[in-house]
Amino acid sequence: MSKPFFVEIKGVQFRNKGAYLMLLACLEGLKAEPNVQLVLSPGPNLPYPERARLGAWQKLSFRRGNVDLTPWIGKLPMQGLFRRYGMLSEQQVDLVLEASGFAYGDQWPLRFLQNTAKEVVRFAKADKPFVFMPQAFGPFKSDESKAAMRDIIQHATLIFVRDPVSLEHLQSCVANLPDTVVLTPDFTIGLTAKPNHEIPAIDGPYAALIPNNKVVSKFNHADAEQQRVEYINAFAAAANKLSAKGMQVMLVNHEGKEDAELCKEIAAKAPCQIVQIEDPLAVKAFIGKAELAISSRFHGAVNALSQGVPCIATSWSHKYHAMMSDFGMGDYCVEQLSEQSLLASLQQLLDNKTALSLALKQSAIALKQKNAAMWQRLYQAIK
């Protein structure tokens, strides 16, 4: 029997549909590698039953505050016993694919960045590849965050950067970036949608509206309560406009409890139906049949655009405008959200919907080719 190739995929989960899609995209890309064995770290959004359904080994790690015992677990004289129970230490992992999407920058805890930097250095010393899948980065303004990111840049096997702004943030840490830092688009674009029994039967055309609690989160915004009111009013106004034009409006929960609450508040002000689909590829299938979409979720927008569905994105981060520009839809990224700005963008989209759909299908083909080139580069680097 050939030796298994243990691949840990980090930063993914089952509750957030975007993170789940990135997990599936990693698994799809790894199909070309023989003997791959998936490794996942336990977590509240990575419960055991769902990890087990994927046949994932359980990563043994322990981090509490400044204490990180993860590298020491592999030195314990009981690795065979761990494996008997489906568990692996860090030392037994052959490759890490880091697929957080957006988790490294000054808006996130410094300790998380520093722990990752130490892990990347450990893998480099062990001559094992550590790859950052396409994601957003930055900003990095403190000396501590710059130093940690510098360690990552210098020791990671590859860092795929999803947008030019993130690339500039990395350049603020290392002026002359190595050729292991590569600009490439989101890598879930080529995932095939798969409808299932969860998709509701809808008679007639519909629009998919995809809210995001992060847009109105106190974590991201000092005036979150006022922004929440404005956000709900803007989405309700768009829903009312679409309803008046004969479209059914479907509020798609792309994450979990907090997005569900936001959906309820919007539905209280406009004629909407709330849609909750657990399977991320079925969510993609549902969005793909919509006439148009309005999304505050990054991968909600990607799901629409990659299937030729014209979409407006409402932004809370630099990553949105860059992603929309990849599809030629930069003019439809609403960065200052209000009823007026969203309705104006929606009218522009309605006026150009047919032409936009045709152009999007061509953009998706080109972006899928870039995804294929990314995987080819990755495989060259890990051989």
C-alpha positions as CSV (number, residue, x, y, z in Angstrom):
1,M,0.0,0.0,0.0
2,S,1.3,3.5,-0.9
3,K,2.1,5.9,1.9
4,P,-0.7,8.3,2.7
5,F,-0.2,11.9,1.9
6,F,-1.7,13.9,4.9
7,V,-3.1,17.3,3.9
8,E,-4.4,19.7,6.5
9,I,-6.9,22.3,5.3
10,K,-7.0,25.2,7.7
11,G,-9.4,28.1,8.0
12,V,-12.4,26.2,6.7
13,Q,-15.7,25.3,8.3
14,F,-19.2,23.9,7.7
15,R,-21.4,26.8,8.9
16,N,-20.2,29.6,6.7
17,K,-21.0,28.6,3.1
18,G,-18.0,30.5,1.7
19,A,-15.6,28.7,4.0
20,Y,-17.3,25.4,3.2
21,L,-17.0,26.1,-0.6
22,M,-13.2,26.7,-0.1
23,L,-12.9,23.3,1.6
24,L,-14.7,21.7,-1.3
25,A,-12.6,23.6,-3.8
26,C,-9.4,22.3,-2.0
27,L,-10.7,18.7,-2.1
28,E,-11.6,19.1,-5.8
29,G,-8.1,20.4,-6.6
30,L,-6.4,17.7,-4.6
31,K,-8.1,14.9,-6.6
32,A,-5.0,14.8,-8.9
33,E,-2.8,13.9,-6.0
34,P,-2.8,10.2,-5.2
35,N,-3.2,8.9,-1.6
36,V,-4.4,12.2,-0.2
37,Q,-5.8,11.9,3.3
38,L,-7.7,14.9,4.7
39,V,-6.8,16.4,8.1
40,L,-9.0,18.9,9.9
41,S,-8.7,20.5,13.3
42,P,-11.7,20.2,15.6
43,G,-13.7,23.3,16.3
44,P,-17.2,24.6,17.0
45,N,-17.9,25.0,13.3
46,L,-16.2,21.8,12.4
47,P,-18.1,19.2,14.5
48,Y,-17.0,15.6,14.5
49,P,-19.9,14.0,12.6
50,E,-19.4,16.2,9.6
51,R,-15.6,15.8,9.7
52,A,-16.1,12.0,9.9
53,R,-18.4,12.1,6.8
54,L,-15.5,13.5,4.9
55,G,-13.2,10.8,6.3
56,A,-11.0,13.4,7.9
57,W,-8.2,12.7,10.4
58,Q,-8.4,14.8,13.5
59,K,-5.5,17.2,14.1
60,L,-4.1,17.2,17.6
61,S,-3.5,20.8,18.7
62,F,-3.6,22.9,21.9
63,R,-3.6,26.6,22.0
64,R,-4.7,28.8,24.9
65,G,-3.7,32.4,25.0
66,N,0.1,32.6,24.6
67,V,0.5,28.9,25.3
68,D,0.9,26.7,22.2
69,L,1.6,23.0,22.8
70,T,0.9,21.9,19.3
71,P,4.5,21.4,18.2
72,W,5.3,19.4,21.3
73,I,2.4,16.9,20.9
74,G,4.3,15.3,18.1
75,K,7.2,14.5,20.4
76,L,5.0,12.4,22.7
77,P,5.9,8.6,22.5
78,M,2.3,7.6,21.6
79,Q,1.9,8.6,17.9
80,G,0.8,5.0,17.0
81,L,-1.9,5.1,19.6
82,F,-3.1,8.5,18.4
83,R,-3.4,7.2,14.8
84,R,-5.3,4.2,16.0
85,Y,-8.0,6.6,17.1
86,G,-7.9,8.7,13.9
87,M,-5.7,11.5,15.3
88,L,-2.5,13.0,13.9
89,S,0.0,15.5,15.3
90,E,1.4,18.4,13.4
91,Q,4.6,16.5,12.6
92,Q,2.7,13.9,10.7
93,V,1.0,16.4,8.3
94,D,2.7,16.5,4.9
95,L,1.1,19.6,3.5
96,V,-0.9,22.5,4.8
97,L,-3.4,24.4,2.6
98,E,-4.4,27.6,4.5
99,A,-7.8,28.7,3.1
100,S,-9.1,31.2,5.7
101,G,-10.3,33.7,3.0
102,F,-9.6,36.8,5.1
103,A,-8.0,36.3,8.5
104,Y,-4.6,38.1,8.4
105,G,-4.5,41.8,9.1
106,D,-4.7,44.3,11.9
107,Q,-8.4,43.9,12.3
108,W,-7.8,40.3,13.5
109,P,-6.0,39.2,16.7
110,L,-2.3,39.6,16.5
111,R,-1.8,36.3,18.3
112,F,-3.5,34.4,15.5
113,L,-1.1,35.9,12.9
114,Q,2.0,35.2,15.1
115,N,0.9,31.6,15.8
116,T,0.5,31.0,12.1
117,A,3.9,32.6,11.4
118,K,5.6,30.2,13.9
119,E,3.8,27.3,12.3
120,V,4.9,28.3,8.8
121,V,8.5,28.6,10.0
122,R,8.3,25.1,11.6
123,F,7.1,23.6,8.3
124,A,9.8,25.3,6.4
125,K,12.5,23.9,8.8
126,A,10.9,20.4,8.4
127,D,11.0,20.9,4.6
128,K,7.3,20.5,4.3
129,P,5.1,22.8,2.1
130,F,2.7,25.3,3.6
131,V,0.5,27.1,1.0
132,F,-1.8,30.0,1.5
133,M,-4.8,29.5,-0.9
134,P,-6.2,32.6,-2.6
135,Q,-7.3,35.1,0.1
136,A,-7.2,38.7,1.1
137,F,-4.6,40.2,3.4
138,G,-3.9,43.3,5.5
139,P,-3.5,46.0,6.4
140,F,-0.4,45.5,8.5
141,K,0.5,48.7,10.4
142,S,2.1,47.6,13.6
143,D,5.7,46.5,13.8
144,E,4.6,43.2,15.4
145,S,2.1,42.4,12.6
146,K,4.6,43.3,9.9
147,A,7.3,41.1,11.5
148,A,4.9,38.1,11.7
149,M,3.8,38.6,8.1
150,R,7.4,38.9,7.0
151,D,8.2,35.5,8.5
152,I,5.2,34.1,6.6
153,I,6.3,35.6,3.3
154,Q,9.9,34.4,3.7
155,H,9.0,30.9,4.7
156,A,5.7,29.9,3.0
157,T,5.9,27.7,0.0
158,L,3.4,29.8,-1.9
159,I,1.1,32.7,-1.0
160,F,-1.8,33.1,-3.4
161,V,-3.1,36.7,-3.1
162,R,-6.7,37.4,-4.2
163,D,-6.5,41.1,-5.0
164,P,-4.0,44.0,-5.8
165,V,-4.8,45.8,-2.5
166,S,-3.8,42.8,-0.5
167,L,-0.6,42.6,-2.6
168,E,0.2,46.2,-1.6
169,H,-0.4,45.3,2.1
170,L,2.1,42.4,1.8
171,Q,4.6,44.8,0.1
172,S,4.3,47.1,3.2
173,C,6.0,44.2,5.1
174,V,8.5,43.1,2.4
175,A,9.3,45.7,-0.3
176,N,10.5,43.1,-2.8
177,L,8.1,40.2,-2.7
178,P,9.5,36.8,-3.7
179,D,8.0,35.0,-6.7
180,T,6.3,32.7,-4.3
181,V,3.7,35.4,-3.8
182,V,1.2,35.1,-6.7
183,L,-1.8,37.3,-7.6
184,T,-4.7,35.0,-8.6
185,P,-8.5,35.1,-8.3
186,D,-10.8,33.3,-5.9
187,F,-10.6,29.6,-6.4
188,T,-14.2,28.5,-5.8
189,I,-15.3,29.8,-9.2
190,G,-15.1,26.5,-11.0
191,L,-17.1,24.4,-8.4
192,T,-20.1,22.8,-10.0
193,A,-23.4,23.6,-8.5
194,K,-25.5,20.6,-7.4
195,P,-29.2,21.0,-6.7
196,N,-30.8,18.9,-4.1
197,H,-34.0,18.3,-2.1
198,E,-33.4,21.4,0.0
199,I,-34.1,23.8,-2.8
200,P,-37.6,25.2,-2.6
201,A,-39.9,25.0,-5.7
202,I,-40.5,28.5,-6.9
203,D,-43.0,29.3,-9.6
204,G,-41.7,32.2,-11.7
205,P,-38.6,34.4,-11.8
206,Y,-36.9,35.3,-8.5
207,A,-34.0,37.5,-7.2
208,A,-31.5,36.3,-4.6
209,L,-30.7,38.7,-1.8
210,I,-27.8,37.6,0.4
211,P,-27.2,39.7,3.6
212,N,-24.1,39.6,5.8
213,N,-24.1,40.5,9.5
214,K,-20.4,41.5,9.3
215,V,-21.5,44.6,7.4
216,V,-23.4,45.8,10.5
217,S,-21.2,44.2,13.1
218,K,-19.9,46.1,16.1
219,F,-16.6,44.3,15.6
220,N,-16.2,46.1,12.2
221,H,-18.1,49.4,12.7
222,A,-18.2,51.9,15.5
223,D,-21.7,53.1,14.5
224,A,-23.1,49.6,13.9
225,E,-26.6,50.2,15.3
226,Q,-27.3,53.0,12.9
227,Q,-25.7,51.2,10.0
228,R,-28.0,48.2,10.8
229,V,-31.1,50.3,10.4
230,E,-29.8,51.8,7.1
231,Y,-28.7,48.4,5.8
232,I,-32.1,46.8,6.5
233,N,-33.9,49.7,4.9
234,A,-31.7,49.5,1.8
235,F,-32.3,45.8,1.3
236,A,-36.0,46.2,2.0
237,A,-36.2,49.0,-0.6
238,A,-34.5,46.8,-3.2
239,A,-36.8,43.9,-2.4
240,N,-39.9,46.2,-2.8
241,K,-38.6,47.4,-6.1
242,L,-38.0,43.9,-7.4
243,S,-41.4,42.7,-6.2
244,A,-43.1,45.6,-8.0
245,K,-41.4,44.4,-11.2
246,G,-42.9,40.9,-10.8
247,M,-39.9,39.1,-9.2
248,Q,-40.2,37.0,-6.1
249,V,-37.5,38.0,-3.6
250,M,-35.6,35.2,-1.8
251,L,-33.4,36.1,1.2
252,V,-30.6,33.5,1.2
253,N,-29.0,32.8,4.5
254,H,-25.3,32.2,3.5
255,E,-24.0,31.6,7.0
256,G,-26.0,31.0,10.2
257,K,-27.8,32.4,13.2
258,E,-26.7,36.0,12.9
259,D,-27.5,36.2,9.1
260,A,-30.8,34.5,9.8
261,E,-31.7,37.3,12.2
262,L,-30.8,39.9,9.6
263,C,-33.0,38.1,7.0
264,K,-36.0,38.2,9.4
265,E,-35.6,41.9,10.0
266,I,-35.5,42.6,6.2
267,A,-38.4,40.3,5.6
268,A,-40.5,42.2,8.1
269,K,-40.2,45.3,5.9
270,A,-40.7,43.8,2.4
271,P,-42.3,40.8,0.7
272,C,-39.5,38.2,0.9
273,Q,-39.2,34.5,1.5
274,I,-36.2,33.3,3.6
275,V,-34.3,30.4,2.2
276,Q,-32.0,28.2,4.3
277,I,-30.0,25.6,2.4
278,E,-27.3,23.7,4.2
279,D,-25.4,22.1,1.3
280,P,-23.1,24.8,-0.2
281,L,-23.3,23.4,-3.7
282,A,-27.1,23.4,-3.5
283,V,-26.9,27.1,-2.4
284,K,-24.8,27.8,-5.5
285,A,-27.4,26.0,-7.6
286,F,-30.2,28.0,-6.1
287,I,-28.4,31.3,-6.7
288,G,-27.5,30.2,-10.2
289,K,-31.2,30.0,-11.2
290,A,-31.9,33.6,-10.0
291,E,-32.5,36.4,-12.4
292,L,-30.1,38.6,-10.4
293,A,-28.5,38.8,-7.0
294,I,-27.6,41.4,-4.4
295,S,-25.0,40.0,-2.1
296,S,-23.1,41.2,0.9
297,R,-21.4,37.8,1.2
298,F,-18.2,37.5,-0.8
299,H,-18.9,33.9,-2.0
300,G,-22.6,34.6,-2.5
301,A,-21.5,37.1,-5.1
302,V,-19.0,34.7,-6.6
303,N,-21.7,32.0,-6.8
304,A,-23.9,34.4,-8.8
305,L,-21.2,35.9,-11.1
306,S,-19.5,32.5,-11.9
307,Q,-22.8,31.3,-13.2
308,G,-23.6,34.3,-15.3
309,V,-26.1,35.8,-12.9
310,P,-25.7,39.6,-12.7
311,C,-25.0,40.7,-9.2
312,I,-24.6,43.8,-7.0
313,A,-22.1,43.5,-4.2
314,T,-22.3,45.6,-1.1
315,S,-18.9,46.0,0.4
316,W,-17.3,46.1,3.9
317,S,-13.8,45.3,2.8
318,H,-11.4,46.0,-0.1
319,K,-11.8,42.4,-1.2
320,Y,-15.2,43.0,-2.7
321,H,-14.4,45.6,-5.3
322,A,-11.4,43.5,-6.4
323,M,-13.5,40.4,-6.8
324,M,-16.2,42.3,-8.7
325,S,-13.5,43.8,-11.0
326,D,-12.2,40.3,-11.8
327,F,-15.6,39.7,-13.3
328,G,-15.8,43.1,-15.0
329,M,-18.5,44.2,-12.5
330,G,-16.5,46.8,-10.5
331,D,-19.2,49.5,-11.3
332,Y,-21.7,47.3,-9.4
333,C,-19.9,47.2,-6.1
334,V,-21.7,49.6,-3.7
335,E,-19.2,50.8,-1.1
336,Q,-21.4,53.5,0.6
337,L,-24.7,51.6,1.1
338,S,-27.9,53.6,1.3
339,E,-31.4,53.2,-0.1
340,Q,-30.5,55.6,-2.8
341,S,-27.2,54.1,-3.8
342,L,-28.5,50.5,-3.9
343,L,-31.7,51.4,-5.8
344,A,-29.6,53.4,-8.4
345,S,-27.2,50.4,-8.9
346,L,-30.2,48.0,-9.1
347,Q,-31.8,50.1,-11.8
348,Q,-28.6,50.2,-13.8
349,L,-28.3,46.4,-13.5
350,L,-31.9,45.9,-14.6
351,D,-31.3,48.1,-17.6
352,N,-28.2,46.1,-18.7
353,K,-29.1,42.6,-17.3
354,T,-29.0,40.6,-20.6
355,A,-25.6,42.0,-21.8
356,L,-24.1,41.6,-18.3
357,S,-25.1,38.0,-18.2
358,L,-23.4,37.2,-21.5
359,A,-20.2,39.0,-20.5
360,L,-20.1,37.3,-17.1
361,K,-20.2,33.8,-18.8
362,Q,-17.1,34.8,-20.8
363,S,-15.4,36.2,-17.7
364,A,-16.0,33.0,-15.8
365,I,-14.3,31.0,-18.5
366,A,-11.2,33.1,-18.2
367,L,-11.1,33.0,-14.4
368,K,-11.5,29.2,-14.4
369,Q,-8.4,29.0,-16.6
370,K,-6.6,31.1,-14.0
371,N,-7.7,28.7,-11.3
372,A,-6.3,25.8,-13.3
373,A,-3.0,27.6,-13.6
374,M,-3.0,28.2,-9.8
375,W,-3.4,24.4,-9.2
376,Q,-0.6,23.6,-11.7
377,R,1.7,26.1,-9.9
378,L,0.8,24.5,-6.6
379,Y,1.5,21.0,-7.7
380,Q,4.9,22.1,-9.1
381,A,5.8,23.6,-5.8
382,I,4.9,20.6,-3.6
383,K,6.6,17.9,-5.6
